[in-house]
Amino acid sequence: MVKQLNRLSADIAAENPDMIHFQQVLNKWIRSQTGSRLVAFLLISRECNTCFCQVCGDELLKEIINCGDASVLYGLFPKNGSSRTNDESEEEIILPPVYTPDAAPFFVDIKSLNETFRAKLHTIAESVEGSDGKLPKDSLSATIILLQARCGFVAGLLMVHQNERTKDIERHAIAPHLHMIGTLLSIVANVEEQKRLARQSQIFLSMAQNVFSSLRKSFFFEHRILAI
């Protein structure tokens, strides 16, 4: 079984290096394993300090759904990851805990979340349900499962259950795979980040070359004028 999971991990990572496509494939696989009604990932953008969702099930959302800043996810961890600033207001900075490979799965029932966050999750569910706002927020049975990887990667797995009766069954079905899922997501996210940095470096290099070319032309132009 372990060998099969390792082979599956390698195959998925190799065949789906793009984060969007990877989420679509992984969402479909998780749903097949758990029987969940809907699956989506809540990702963290370190660059913008936001928690967002861009893929729900196997569909790319028309617009990215911003769930708030990163603390909406970090704050779901046990509170030993918090620290305070040194300013007079002592504003709390929410941080995720240190990664522990043998940590037990951490499930968060969305009914325990604040109304603003629940509304965002409801929007994610509706984005592919086609319910046009008819799905009552209070009736949505769903769980956020917190994911971590050794490199510091943090994400949330949103599972919308068939109903309250199947919630524990679906959670139990996904629990053995959470470490693999977190690791795979972190690998693909790192590849995406390297691509972004490479594109950014190429832009800066092009800008530097243009500036150098302009300075060079200006130098030769001034040199010719002085020669005259």
C-alpha positions in Angstrom: 0.0 0.0 0.0 2.8 2.4 0.9 4.6 1.6 -2.3 1.4 2.3 -4.3 1.0 5.7 -2.6 4.6 6.6 -3.2 4.3 5.7 -6.9 1.0 7.7 -7.1 2.7 10.7 -5.5 5.6 10.5 -8.0 3.3 10.1 -11.0 1.0 13.0 -10.0 3.9 15.4 -9.3 5.6 14.4 -12.6 2.6 14.7 -14.8 1.1 17.8 -13.2 3.8 20.5 -12.6 1.3 23.3 -13.1 -0.5 24.2 -9.8 -3.9 24.8 -11.4 -4.0 21.5 -13.3 -2.5 19.7 -10.3 -5.3 20.9 -8.0 -7.9 19.7 -10.5 -6.3 16.2 -10.6 -5.8 16.0 -6.9 -9.3 17.3 -6.1 -10.8 14.6 -8.3 -8.7 11.9 -6.6 -9.6 13.1 -3.1 -13.2 13.1 -3.9 -13.0 9.5 -5.3 -11.3 8.4 -2.1 -13.7 10.1 0.3 -17.0 10.4 -1.5 -17.1 14.1 -0.5 -19.5 16.4 -2.3 -16.9 18.9 -3.1 -13.1 19.5 -2.6 -11.0 22.7 -2.9 -7.7 24.0 -1.6 -7.2 27.2 0.3 -3.7 28.4 -0.6 -1.5 31.1 0.9 0.2 33.8 -1.2 3.3 34.8 0.8 3.9 37.6 -1.7 0.4 39.2 -1.0 -0.2 37.6 2.5 -3.6 36.3 1.4 -5.5 33.1 1.7 -7.3 32.3 -1.6 -9.0 29.7 -3.7 -8.7 29.5 -7.5 -9.8 25.9 -8.2 -12.9 24.1 -6.9 -13.4 20.5 -7.8 -12.1 20.2 -11.3 -13.1 23.7 -12.3 -11.0 26.8 -12.5 -13.0 29.6 -10.9 -13.8 32.6 -13.1 -12.5 34.8 -10.3 -10.1 34.0 -7.5 -11.9 34.0 -4.2 -10.0 35.9 -1.5 -10.7 34.5 2.0 -8.7 37.2 3.8 -5.1 37.5 4.9 -3.0 34.5 5.8 -4.0 34.6 9.4 -7.5 33.2 8.7 -5.8 29.9 8.1 -2.9 30.3 10.5 -5.3 31.1 13.3 -7.0 27.7 13.0 -3.8 26.0 14.3 -3.3 25.5 18.1 -2.4 28.9 19.6 1.3 28.0 20.3 2.1 29.6 16.9 1.3 33.1 18.0 3.7 35.9 18.8 3.4 39.6 19.6 5.1 42.7 18.2 7.2 45.0 20.3 5.1 48.1 19.7 2.8 49.6 22.4 -0.4 48.2 20.9 1.1 44.6 21.3 -0.8 43.6 18.1 -0.9 39.8 17.8 0.8 38.3 14.8 -0.7 34.9 14.0 1.9 32.3 12.8 1.6 28.6 12.0 3.2 26.2 14.5 6.5 24.5 13.7 6.1 21.6 11.4 5.9 18.2 13.2 5.9 15.1 10.9 4.0 13.0 13.4 1.4 15.6 14.3 -2.2 14.4 14.3 -4.6 15.6 11.6 -6.3 18.8 12.6 -9.9 19.1 11.4 -11.9 22.3 11.7 -15.7 22.3 11.3 -16.6 25.4 9.4 -19.5 26.0 11.8 -16.9 27.1 14.4 -15.5 29.8 12.1 -16.6 33.4 12.0 -19.4 34.5 9.7 -17.1 36.3 7.3 -14.9 33.3 6.7 -17.9 31.0 6.4 -19.4 33.3 3.8 -16.3 33.0 1.7 -16.3 29.2 1.9 -20.0 29.2 1.0 -19.1 31.2 -2.1 -16.5 28.7 -3.0 -19.1 25.9 -2.7 -21.7 27.7 -4.7 -19.2 28.6 -7.5 -19.6 25.1 -8.9 -22.8 23.9 -7.3 -25.0 26.1 -9.5 -27.3 26.8 -6.6 -27.4 30.6 -7.3 -27.3 31.5 -3.6 -30.1 29.1 -2.6 -27.9 26.9 -0.5 -28.4 28.0 3.2 -25.1 28.8 4.8 -26.1 27.1 8.1 -26.8 23.8 6.3 -23.4 23.4 4.7 -21.6 20.5 6.3 -17.9 21.0 5.6 -14.4 20.7 7.1 -11.1 22.5 6.7 -8.2 20.2 7.1 -4.9 22.0 7.8 -1.9 20.9 5.8 1.8 21.6 6.4 5.1 20.6 4.9 8.6 20.6 6.2 9.6 23.6 4.0 7.1 25.8 5.8 4.3 25.4 3.3 0.8 25.8 4.7 -2.6 25.2 3.0 -6.1 24.2 3.9 -8.1 21.4 2.3 -11.8 22.3 2.2 -14.1 19.2 2.1 -17.8 19.8 1.6 -19.5 16.6 3.0 -22.5 14.8 1.6 -24.2 15.4 4.9 -23.5 15.5 8.6 -23.8 11.7 8.8 -20.9 11.1 6.4 -18.6 13.7 7.8 -16.6 11.4 10.1 -16.4 8.7 7.4 -15.0 11.2 4.9 -12.5 12.6 7.4 -11.3 9.1 8.3 -10.9 8.2 4.6 -8.6 11.2 3.8 -6.5 11.1 7.1 -3.9 8.6 5.9 -3.1 10.7 2.8 -2.7 14.1 4.3 1.1 14.0 4.7 1.4 13.0 1.0 -1.0 15.7 -0.1 0.8 18.4 1.8 4.2 17.3 0.5 3.0 17.2 -3.1 1.4 20.6 -2.9 4.5 22.1 -1.4 6.7 20.6 -4.3 4.4 22.0 -7.0 4.1 25.3 -5.2 7.9 25.6 -5.0 8.1 24.8 -8.8 5.5 27.6 -9.5 7.5 30.0 -7.3 10.7 29.2 -9.1 9.0 29.9 -12.4 7.7 33.2 -11.1 11.1 34.2 -9.9 12.7 33.2 -13.2 10.1 35.3 -15.1 10.8 38.2 -12.8 14.5 37.9 -13.2 14.1 37.9 -17.0 12.1 41.1 -16.8 14.7 42.8 -14.6 17.5 41.6 -16.9 15.6 42.9 -20.0 15.1 46.3 -18.2 18.8 46.4 -17.3 19.8 45.6 -20.9 17.5 48.4 -22.2 18.9 50.9 -19.7 22.5 49.9 -20.6 21.7 50.1 -24.3 20.2 53.6 -23.8 23.2 54.8 -21.8 25.5 53.3 -24.4 23.8 55.1 -27.3 23.8 58.4 -25.3 27.5 58.0 -24.6 28.4 57.5 -28.3 26.1 60.4 -29.3 27.8 62.8 -26.8 31.2 61.5 -27.9 30.5 62.3 -31.5 29.2 65.8 -30.7 32.4 66.5 -28.7 34.5 65.2 -31.6 32.8 67.6 -33.9 
